[in-house]
Amino acid sequence: MISNRQTVRYATLLLLFLTFFFFWGGPTLTLAASPKHYQDLTFPPLPEITLPKYERYQLANGLTVYLLPDHDWPIVRGTALIRVGSRWEPADQAGLADLTGDLIRNGGTRNHPIEELDTLLADRAATIETGFGVTAGQVSFTALREHTPDVFTWFSEILQAPAFDLEQIAVAKQRRRGQIARRNDQPESIAGREFYRLIYGPDSPYSRRPEYATLERIDRQALVEFAQTYIQPSQMILGIVGDFDPPAMRDLIQAQFGPWQPTPPALPPIPTIDQQPPIGTFFINQPQLSQSYIYTGHLGDTLRDPDVFALYVMNGVLNGFGGRLFNRIRSQQGLAYSVYAAWNPEYDYPGVFFGMGQTKTAATLAFFNALQQEFRRLQTEPIQANELAYAQDAILNSFIFNFRSPAQTLYRLMRYDYFGYDSDYIFQYQQGVKATTITDVQRVAQAHLQPEQLTTLIVGNQTALALELAQFPQPIQEIEITIPNLN
């Protein structure tokens, strides 16, 4: 007779055997196999990007609407893309756009104080988020299907009837004073911020920053006027994606936004880039550092440049674990903790090209020389076929992840619409990258890179670098980053 203890033991052994067999496939299936080298791995081709079926139309007041039903989840998401941004704020009120974008949500609406609005949203597991950047503003909501009408109503109120509560204005301004006070805490942040100020100029709307004095000049009236000027239906693109019935959603949009009558004043033109970046070396002394942070580069182009796709491939040759900068400067020469380059075109104003890295103080000059040499090599030597394939694969394989969901795809279409690009720019990008040749990469490097006319910024220990600094491109100037007091 088998005891209970023996029964448990036999059952345990049987369970272990079955687990081994099913999960490991048995010794003849698994133990005989050896892992492949990563270079021997093969993967199926990525699926082609396709545009989902969507609807685009306009209301009588000029509001552009995109609708994309998606019934996979009982959720509805919406985004309003607004023609607003810090590049249009007055220079003496730097920070106005950011504060406006914050307070149209966190300052409450005329019908719902912020505490009440937060409670209403939390009770429905919904969100409404806002933010204004340099070239565009965004107001978004997420709601369960059954709560969409209520949440959409509050979303509409935020856009059309922000209250700009005085107490919340004070809180928001104090929060930004804290950000100003801490802006020199991290050398990486200092380097990136000040490099862009060198490229565009300290007074450029593309690189200026709020100060205590500019925040002090922003009052409630300034916020109200900025919002009324730029938050207009004729200057807005609204996109809705999710689990909704299109006719019902069209009715909801018409009910909430149709009566909104536009009163837009004449908008100022898009600010241009007025200066040529200064050539030479700039230094920010941080005596506590035992390493240097380096940015070096020049002004770039827009996405409309006919060479933009070949430039993306050129940039891909430089970057990543298989790119030249990582392999040569970091792995082979040991000159950097981190290193990469970026060809960053903008939609409607020139972007920036730069190489950057973090290196020990004693290797600062060697790192800069190695980076400059890699820029020159792109101009003087054709790249190899395997480098071209690596760059194209890396770009195209990562690009497809921009379309993992209908919401991502719809938002990209809205961005193209906002900046005046064709909806098929998605496919132009793919086709342009695929069509790029070795000759194209060398041609665009010769046409666009300026390795002898670089703006170089170093954040590091000036005393430790005294001898090396003299060997950097001249002239050499020190930058003062002391935060101005409120006068």
N, C-alpha and C positions, 0 to 999 in steps of 0.2 A: 504494500500500500504506500502510495506516495504522499509525503507530508505536505502541509501547506507551504513550509519553507522551501522544499524542493520544487514545488509548483512555481513559486515566485522566481526561484533561481533559473529554472528552465525557460520560463517566460522572458526573463531578462536576457538570457543568452540568445533566444530567438529574435528578440527585438534588436539586439546589437547586430546580429547577422543580417537581418533585413535592412537595417539602416545602412550598413556597409555596402550591401549589394545594390540598393537602389540609388544611393547618393554618390557612390564611387564607381558604380558600374561593374564591379567585380574585378578581381586581380588581372584577368586576361584582357580587360578593356582599358584599364587605367595605368597599371603599373608598367606596362610595356611602352606607353607613350612617353615621349620626352618633350619638354616645352620648346616652342619655337623661338628663335631669335626675333627681336622686334622687327628687324629689316625683312624677315621672311613672312611676316603676317600679311594677309590679303583681306581686303574688305570689299563688300559689294558697292557699286557706285551709288552716290547720294541721289535721292529722288529729285526730280526737276521741281523748281519752284513754280507754283501755279497760283493765280489770283482767285480767291473765292468770289462767288457771285455777290456783288454788293450793289446798293442803290445810291446814287448821288443826285441831289436836287437842291433848289434854293427856295427860301421863303421870300415873300414880297418885300420884306425889309432888308434883304441882302444876306441873311444868314445861310451859309452853305452847310448842308447836312449829308452825312454818310451813314447808311444803315447796313449792318451786316448781321443777319440772324445766325445764331449758333446754338443749337439745342442740346449740346453735350452735357452742359451743367445748368442748373436752375439759377443762373447768375446773369445780371446785366451790368455792363460797364459802359461808362460814357466819358468822353474827353472833349473839352472845348479848347481849341487852339486859338489864341488871341494875338492879334498884331500889336504887340506891346513889348517893351523890354528896356533894360537900363541904358541902352545906347541912345534913347530918346529923352532921358531925364535931364533936367538942368544940371550943369556941372557943379554948381554951388549947393545942390541938394543930392549929391551922390548917395545912393542908398534908398532913394524914393521908390523906385520900381520894386525893389525887393520887399520893402515894407508894405507897399500896396498889395502885392501878391500874397503876403502873409495875412494882412488884416481884412481883406475881403472875406476871408474864412474865419479867422480867429477874432475879428472884431464884431462878430454877430451880424444879423440882418435886422431890418426895421421891424420885422414880425417876430423874430426869435433871438433873444440874447444868447451869447455864446454858450453859457452853462446849459440853457434849455436845448439848444441845437445839439450840443454834444450828447446830452441824455437821449434825445430822440433818435439819434443815429446809433448810439450804443445799444439801445433797446431792440434795434432791428439788425444788429450785426452789420451795419452799413458804414461806409466811409465817404467823406468828401475831402479832397486834398487840393491845395493850390500852391502855385509858385511862379514867379516871373524871373526869367533869366535875362541874358544879354539881348537876344533877338526875338524872343517869343515868350508868351505867358501861357500857362496851362491850368485848367480847373477840371478835376476828374472826380467821378463818383463810382462806387461799387455797391450793388444792392442785390439781395435775393429777389427772384422774379416777383414774388407776391408783394414786396415792399417797394417796387420800382416807382409807382406813381407818387407816393409820398416823398421818397428820396429825391426824385427828379424835381419835385416842386421846390424843395429846399435848395437844391442845386441851382435852380433858376433864380431863386431869391438872392443867393450869394452873388450871382453875376449882375443882377439888375437892381438890387436894393441893399447893398452893404451898409451897415450902420456906422462903422469906424468908431467904436466905443472908445471914449477918451482914456479910460483905465487900461484897456487892452493896448492902446497906442503906447502908453507909458511903459507897459511891460515889454512890448516888442522892442522899443528903442533901448531899454536897459539891457536886454539880451544882446543886442548888437554892439552896445558899448563894451560888453564883456568879450565879444568876439574880437573887437579892435584891440583890446588890452592884451589878448592872447595870441595875436597874429604872428608874433616873432618867436613863438615858443619852439617851433619845429623847423630845423634847417631845410628839410625837403620843401616845406611850404614856402619858405622865404625864397628859395632858389627859383621855383616855378613862377611865383608871383612876380618877382622882380625881373625875371627874364622877359616875360610878356610886356612889362612896362618899358623895358628897353626897346623891344621890337616895335611896339605900337606908339610909344611915347607916353609919358606920365599923365598927360591931359587928354589922351584919346578915350572916347567912350567904350573902347574895347579893352581897356586895361586900367581905367581909373577905379578908385576904391573909396568907400565911405570913410569919413573921419569924424571925430567927435563934433567938429564945427558944422559939417554938412548935415549930420543927424539933428543937430540943434535947430537948424533952419527948417526942418520938416514938421509942419503942424497938421492938424486935422484938415484944414482947408486945402492944403497942398495935396493930401491924399485923395480927398474927394474930387478935386479938379483933375488929377492925373487919371483916376479911374473913369470919370465921365468922358474924358478925352479919348481914351483908348479902348475901353470896354464897350464896344458898340456891335450890334448884330452884323452890320455890313463888314466888320473887320474880324469876323470870327468864323471858324470851321468847327462844327459839332459832329462828332462821330459816336455812334452807339453800336455796340456789339454784344451779343448774348441771346438769352432765351426770351424772346419777345415776339409778339405778333406784329408784323410790319404795319398794317393799316391802323392798329391801335396805337402803335408808337408814333406814327405820323400825326394822328389826332392829338396825342399828348404833347408833342413838340409844338404843334400849331397853337394849342391852348396856352402853353406856358411862354412861348417866345414870339408867336405871331403878332400879338398886340404891341410888342416892344418897337417903338418908332425910333429910327436912327436919327441922331443929331450930331454927326461927326464933324468937327472942324477940319480945316485943311491940315493934313498931317505933314510933318517935316520930312524931307528926303532922308534916305538911308545915309548915315554918316560915312564918309570916306576915310581912307588912310592917308594922312597928310604928310607923314615924314618918312624918310629913308632911315632904316635902322642904323645906328652908329657902329662903325667897324672898330674893333679893338677889344680890349679885355677890361672887364669890370669886376671889382672885388668887394665882397662884404665880409668884414672881419668878425669872426666868431672864435675868439681865442680859446674857448673851452673845448674845441673840436680836435680830434686826432685824425680826422678824415676830411676829405673835400667833396663838395657837391658841385657838379659842373653841368652847365647848359651851354651849348654852342649851336648857332644856327642863323637863320635869316627869314625874311618874309617869304611866304609861299603863294598859293593860288586858290582859286575857287573850284567847286565841283564842275563848273562849266568849261574849265580848261580842256582842250581836246586831248591833252596828254595825261589826263588825270588817272586813267586806268593803268597805263604803263608806269606811272609814278607810284601807284599802289603796289605794283609788282616789284619795282625797284626797292621800295621800302620793305617788302616781304623778304627780299634777298638779304637785307641787313639784319632782320629781327628773328626772334624765336630761338628755341633750343638748337635748331638746325641752321640758324642764320650766321652771317659772318661776324657780327659784333660779339655775340655770345661765344662762338667757337674760338675766334682769334684773340680778342681782347681779354675776355674773362678766363676761358679754359686754357688756352695755349700760353698766353703771356702773363696771366695772373694779375692783371692790372685793375680789376674792378670787382666790387661786390655785386654791383648791378650795372647793366648797360643796355640801352636800347635807343632807337631812333624813331621819329614820328614825322610822317608827311601828312599834315592835318589840314586839308582844304576845308573851307567853309562854304555855306550855300551861296551867300551873296556879298561876301567881302573876303579879302585875301587872308588865308590862314598862315600857319607858321610851319617851317621845317626845322627840326632840331635833333641833335644827338645829346644824350645826357647819361650821366653815370655817377656812381658813388665810389670813391677810391681812397686808399690810405694817403695821408698827406705827402709822404715821400714819393709817391707815384703819380702825383697830380700832373706834372708836365708830360711824363711818358704816356699817361692815359690820353691827354688831349692830343698829342702827336699821333697816337695810334688811331684815334677816332677820325682825325683829319685825313690820315692816310687812307682809311677805308672809303671816305667820300671821294678822294681822288682816284682810287682804283676803279670805282664804278665808271669814271669818265675815260680812263686810259686803257682798261682791259675788258674785253667782253666777258660776261659771266658765263659759267658752265651750264650745260643742258640740265644737269641734275639740280642746280640752284634755281633755274627757271621753274622746273617742275615742282620743286619744294615750295617756292613762293606762291605759285598759282594754286596748288592744292591747299595750302594753309589758308589762303584768302577765301577760296570758294567753299571749302569745308566749314569754315567758321561763319561765312555769310549766310548759309542756309539756316543757322540757328536764330537768325533774326525773324524767322517766319514759323516759329514753333507753334504759334497760336493765331487764331483769326484776329485777336486784338492787336498783336504785334504787326501783322500785315496791314490792318486798317490804319494804324497809327503812322506807319511809314508812308502810305498813300496820302494821308492828310499832310504830312510834312512836305512831300513833293508838291502838293497842291499849294500849300502855304507859301512856298518859296518860288512858285512858278515853274516847276519842272514837270515834264510829261509823266503820266502814270506808268509808262513802260520803262522808266529809268532803271527800275529793278533789273530788267532784262538787259538793258544797255550795259549795266555794271558787269554782269556775268559774261556777256559776250566780249566786252572790252578786255577783261582780265584774261579770258581764254585766248584771245587773238594776239596778245602781246608776245613779241619775239625777243630773242637775245639782242638783236640789233636795236629794237625799240628801247630796251632798258638802257643801253649805252647812250643812245641818242637823247633820251629825256634827261639822263644824268648830266650830259654835257650842256644841255639847254637850260636846266633849272637849278642844278646845284652850284653853289658859289663857295667852294672850300677855302678860297683866298680872301673872302670878304665876309667873315663870320663875326657875329656879335657873340662874345664869350663872357659868361658870368661864372665866377667861382665864389662859393661860400665856404670859408675855411679859416684856418689859423694863419694870419698874415705874417707873424713873426717867423713861424716855421717854414713859410713859403717865400721868404724874402729873396733868396738867391734864385729860385726858379721863376718867380714872377717876371724878372727882367727878360726872360727868354720867351715869354708869351707875346702874341701879336700886340703891337703898339697902336695907339697910346693906352696906358693903363690908368684907370680911374677908380677911386674908391666910392662906393655908394653908401649913403647915410640912410638908415632905416628907423631912426628914432621916431616914435609915434608922437605926432604933434599934440600938444595940450590944447584944451579948449580956451580960445582967447576971447 
